[in-house]
Amino acid sequence: MLELPGTPDKLETLTMRNHDVFELLGYGMTAKQIATRLHISVTAVERHKSTIRQKLGVYHRSDLIAL
């Protein structure tokens, strides 16, 4: 697992919807699958992914999933 300094604190900065998207990414779901599951647009999922990456300081999908 990727270790980032302060990761638990950074995870607390995520909104509930960010957490939902983050969890589903961890299951390997695509943006389209997540959008369908959460009843939101693919664009919204992509925005959440961008926000999550920014808040956690992680920019590669593989690193994001490793958290």
C-alpha positions as CSV (number, residue, x, y, z in Angstrom):
1,M,0.0,0.0,0.0
2,L,1.2,3.5,-0.8
3,E,2.1,5.4,2.3
4,L,1.6,9.2,2.2
5,P,2.5,11.4,5.1
6,G,-0.8,12.6,6.7
7,T,-3.0,10.3,4.6
8,P,-5.6,9.8,7.3
9,D,-5.9,13.6,7.7
10,K,-6.1,14.0,3.9
11,L,-8.9,11.4,3.6
12,E,-10.9,13.4,6.1
13,T,-10.9,16.3,3.6
14,L,-12.9,14.3,1.1
15,T,-16.7,14.9,0.9
16,M,-19.1,12.0,1.2
17,R,-19.5,11.8,-2.5
18,N,-15.7,11.9,-3.0
19,H,-15.5,8.9,-0.6
20,D,-18.2,7.1,-2.6
21,V,-16.2,7.6,-5.8
22,F,-12.9,6.8,-4.1
23,E,-14.3,3.5,-2.8
24,L,-15.7,2.5,-6.1
25,L,-12.4,3.3,-7.8
26,G,-10.8,0.9,-5.3
27,Y,-13.0,-1.8,-6.7
28,G,-11.6,-1.1,-10.1
29,M,-14.8,0.4,-11.5
30,T,-14.6,2.7,-14.5
31,A,-16.0,6.2,-14.5
32,K,-19.0,5.1,-16.5
33,Q,-19.7,2.3,-14.1
34,I,-19.4,4.6,-11.1
35,A,-21.6,7.2,-12.8
36,T,-24.3,4.5,-13.4
37,R,-24.0,3.2,-9.8
38,L,-24.2,6.7,-8.2
39,H,-26.7,8.1,-10.7
40,I,-24.4,11.0,-11.7
41,S,-22.8,11.9,-15.0
42,V,-19.4,10.6,-16.2
43,T,-18.2,14.2,-16.2
44,A,-19.2,14.5,-12.5
45,V,-17.2,11.3,-11.7
46,E,-14.2,12.8,-13.5
47,R,-14.5,16.0,-11.5
48,H,-14.6,14.0,-8.3
49,K,-11.6,12.0,-9.4
50,S,-9.7,15.2,-10.0
51,T,-10.7,16.6,-6.6
52,I,-9.7,13.4,-4.9
53,R,-6.3,13.4,-6.6
54,Q,-5.7,17.1,-5.7
55,K,-6.8,16.7,-2.1
56,L,-4.7,13.5,-1.6
57,G,-1.7,14.7,-3.7
58,V,-1.9,11.6,-5.8
59,Y,-2.0,11.9,-9.6
60,H,-1.8,8.4,-11.0
61,R,-4.8,6.1,-10.9
62,S,-2.7,3.1,-9.7
63,D,-1.4,5.2,-6.7
64,L,-4.9,6.4,-6.0
65,I,-6.3,2.8,-5.9
66,A,-3.4,1.7,-3.8
67,L,-4.6,3.9,-1.0
